[in-house]
Each structure stands twice: as C-alpha cells, then as structure tokens.
C-alpha cells in the first residue's frame, strides 16, 4: 500500500483546535505502541522456534506432519 502524502495530513491537523490535536497525538502514540508490541511478539515467536524445534521435530510426531 502506498504511503499517503504527509503534507495534506499535517495541514488538516494544523486546522484542528488544540484539544483535538492532543487527541490525534494520543492516537499516534497508541498506534506506535501497538506496532512496537506486535514487533515484540513476532521477535519472541521467532526466538522460540529453535527452543521448540527439539520438541516439535521428532519421529513420533512425523505422522502429524503428513496431514
């Protein structure tokens, strides 16, 4: 997805009353935090793969891998 032009967004924000600008800032902070949380979850999942490989990769469970 192409990133939208920033200038029109900045202009819209500049026209808002100060209380609304604060709400926009809070929302942007929320989005940034949510993105950081998702990155952390993905990193943790990737880091756990080697630890679980010994558990997941065994002859007894090979039959489940065939389905």
C-alpha positions as CSV (number, residue, x, y, z in Angstrom):
1,X,0.0,0.0,0.0
2,X,1.4,3.4,-1.0
3,X,2.0,5.8,1.8
4,X,-0.2,8.9,1.6
5,X,1.3,12.3,1.2
6,X,2.1,13.8,4.6
7,X,1.6,17.4,3.9
8,X,-2.2,17.2,3.5
9,X,-2.4,15.4,6.8
10,X,-0.3,18.0,8.5
11,X,-2.5,20.7,7.1
12,X,-5.6,19.0,8.4
13,X,-4.1,18.6,11.8
14,X,-3.0,22.2,11.9
15,X,-6.6,23.3,11.3
16,X,-7.8,21.4,14.4
17,X,-8.4,23.0,17.8
18,X,-5.7,22.3,20.3
19,X,-7.8,19.7,22.2
20,X,-8.3,17.7,19.0
21,X,-4.6,17.9,18.2
22,X,-3.9,16.4,21.6
23,X,-6.3,13.5,20.7
24,X,-4.5,13.0,17.4
25,X,-1.2,12.9,19.2
26,X,-2.6,10.3,21.7
27,X,-3.8,8.2,18.9
28,X,-0.5,8.3,17.1
29,X,1.2,7.3,20.3
30,X,-1.2,4.4,20.6
31,X,-0.5,3.3,17.1
32,X,3.2,3.4,17.7
33,X,2.9,1.4,20.9
34,X,0.7,-1.2,19.2
35,X,3.3,-1.5,16.4
36,X,6.1,-2.0,18.9
37,X,4.0,-4.6,20.8
38,X,3.5,-6.6,17.6
39,X,7.2,-6.4,16.7
40,X,8.0,-7.8,20.2
41,X,5.5,-10.6,19.8
42,X,6.9,-11.6,16.4
43,X,10.5,-11.4,17.7
44,X,9.6,-13.6,20.7
45,X,7.9,-16.2,18.4
46,X,10.9,-16.3,16.1
47,X,13.3,-16.6,19.1
48,X,11.3,-19.6,20.4
49,X,11.5,-21.6,17.2
50,X,14.9,-23.2,18.0
51,X,13.9,-24.0,21.5
52,X,10.8,-25.8,20.4
53,X,12.4,-27.5,17.4
54,X,13.6,-30.4,19.6
55,X,10.1,-30.9,20.9
56,X,8.3,-30.5,17.5
57,X,10.7,-32.4,15.3
58,X,10.6,-36.0,16.5
59,X,9.7,-39.3,14.8
60,X,6.6,-39.8,16.9
61,X,5.1,-36.6,15.6
62,X,6.1,-37.2,11.9
63,X,2.7,-38.7,11.3
64,X,1.0,-35.4,12.1
65,X,3.3,-33.5,9.7
66,X,2.0,-35.7,6.8
67,X,-1.6,-34.3,7.1
